[in-house]
Structure formats: structure tokens, C-alpha cells
Amino acid sequence: MVFRRGQKVEIFQRSQDESWEAYMDRFIGLHGIITDPDTAINDPDALVEVSLEGKGTHRLPQDCLRPIDG
């Protein structure tokens, strides 16, 4: 899946990526907005920057994200 800047997403599961840290478990279930999708690279393994409601901005693996409707 290709994420777009401004797209609303949910962190719906723990990532299998090695960059996933234990503290990120508390982000599961939160919603956010993609702020830097790394579209120049277009690499499905690349981290994307997500602004999470009330939790700041974080770089997260894509396998933990899913788009949500408006």
C-alpha cells in the first residue's frame, strides 16, 4: 500500500519490523495523519512519519498501519 501525505491511519497491530520498539505497543489503536510518506523512495519497507493524536510525531513501519475513512 502507498500512503499519502494527509491520509488518516490507525495503528492496528504490532509491527514485525525490527524498528518496532516496546514503547510503541501503547500506540496500538490510536489514529493519526501521515505527515511524511517517503513517496520519493516508494519503498514498502520504509518507515513513514505519522502525527498521532496527543502523542506527537513518530516514524513507524508500514505493516502496523491501515487507512481509515474520513
Secondary structure, 3 states (H helix, E strand, C coil): CCCCCCCEEEECCCCCCCCCCHHHHHHCCCEEEEEECCCCCCCCCCCEEEEECCCEEEEECHHHEEECCC
